[in-house]
Amino acid sequence: MRFTSSRGGMSPVGFSEILLEGLAPDGGLAVPESFPQISPATLAQWRNFSYPQLAFEIVSRFATDIDAEDLRRIVNATYTKAVFGTDEVTPLRKLEDDLFILELSNGPTLAFKDIAMQLLGGLFEYELERRGQSLNILGATSGDTGSAAEYAMRGKKGVKVFMLSPEGKMSSFQRAQMYSLQDPNIHNIAIKGFFDDCQDIVKAVSEDLTFKANYKIGTVNSINWGRITAQVVYYFKAYLALAKQIGDPVSFSVPSGNFGNVLAGHIARQMGLPIHRLVVATNENDVLDEFFKTGIYRPRTSAETHETSSPSQQIFGFQSGASSHENRLQTIRLAHKKYGRLIDTHTADGLKVALEKREAGIPMVVLETALPEKFAETIVEAVGIQPKRRPEHENIEALPQRVQLLPTSVEQVKAYIQQHA
Ligand SMILES: *Cc1c(COP(=O)(O)O)cnc(C)c1O
């Protein structure tokens, strides 16, 4: 399997060449020359595979330049009950006939990003050691990406994380999750500004190619193929758990921000998985809906961006539906009353749109992208119930926090990296 650049400025390279960079060397997106094809006969053989077995089959078809036994070892160490709570890793739960929730959020940071990021942690450590290199991951987060990256990379050899977050703009739980990490290779930097300011700083640092090379700066963005291939796996897992016969259609509803999750579904379909519809569910920062209606893609400035109860960024894509805050509150109430299940605001977005778009006789799977205790304020607002926390999270806000506060300054962030890289 080889990858080329969407800008055409790169001769084809293997998976391990683009794994650490995220982007192609010419700045374009890395794209596979073709997608591996999974026949119905192969799908049938995979029917009873465990999660790690399935993950190995799928990831190894992309990562053909990583030693197969090494990859198997990394995958087996990643997808365990100890890390994800169950042997199934992504259990499928029935709400009613032909309506399901795929639990993707039982990892360490209670959001689906753990599934891909945990594998990336193992792959990065392996590949850096093989090359005798080190890497400083620089990122900006408004919540889930940063914590998933930090919990995946903590204690990993050869990797440091420098994560920018907007001061005071995340929930106290999200702050505590990130800032309570005491691992010396994890650096939290709170920026006196907005999420967009954090992103602008990351962009400016990454565009300084001399600095980037000198300090071995990398990213873990949502178009990293390590992440994408890891996300393809759970579409297959859900399908195999659900389809009565191989070939039966199944639809998915995907709470979406930057398109990474639903892109993985699209790739699963390209590989031959019989996915009927991929429904992109968005919140009121809905660039996508506007894109479909006007043909104009207009990312929002921070001044225009609504404060939403399910914060995320922009997307464009396939069949779509959106929800308002009020819709999500109603859907959280409905799920609680009708199905006896507490769901978070993003999953509520997915369920709301799924209920509108589902078709008779075709199972619809809603991807659960976070657990309700991450967004407790909205759950209390909707149903008056404080979602239960895991024992290890009960007093997380009281733990000592390790965070550096910096102004919105590219130079000061660079100086901090220079001192700590
Ligand atoms: C990141 C995230 C999303 C959006 O995922 P994309 O891959 O960016 O589309 C949705 N829900 C939750 C809870 C997230 O953390």
The ligand as a Tripos MOL2 file, in Angstrom:
@<TRIPOS>MOLECULE
LIG
   15    15     1     0     0
SMALL
NO_CHARGES

@<TRIPOS>ATOM
      1 C1        -13.9630   15.0370   17.9640 C.3       1 LIG1
      2 C2        -15.3690   14.7710   18.3280 C.ar      1 LIG1
      3 C3        -16.3780   14.7790   17.3580 C.ar      1 LIG1
      4 C4        -16.1050   15.1190   15.9170 C.3       1 LIG1
      5 O1        -15.3450   14.1270   15.2670 O.3       1 LIG1
      6 P1        -14.7030   14.4050   13.8260 P.3       1 LIG1
      7 O2        -13.8480   13.2200   13.5370 O.co2     1 LIG1
      8 O3        -13.9060   15.6800   13.9840 O.co2     1 LIG1
      9 O4        -15.8240   14.5750   12.8680 O.co2     1 LIG1
     10 C5        -17.6730   14.4750   17.7350 C.ar      1 LIG1
     11 N1        -17.9730   14.1750   19.0200 N.ar      1 LIG1
     12 C6        -17.0200   14.1640   19.9800 C.ar      1 LIG1
     13 C7        -17.4190   13.8680   21.3750 C.3       1 LIG1
     14 C8        -15.6930   14.4520   19.6740 C.ar      1 LIG1
     15 O5        -14.7560   14.4240   20.6310 O.3       1 LIG1
@<TRIPOS>BOND
     1     1     2 1
     2     2     3 ar
     3     2    14 ar
     4     3     4 1
     5     3    10 ar
     6     4     5 1
     7     5     6 1
     8     6     7 2
     9     6     8 1
    10     6     9 1
    11    10    11 ar
    12    11    12 ar
    13    12    13 1
    14    12    14 ar
    15    14    15 1
@<TRIPOS>SUBSTRUCTURE
     1 LIG1         1 GROUP 0 **** ****
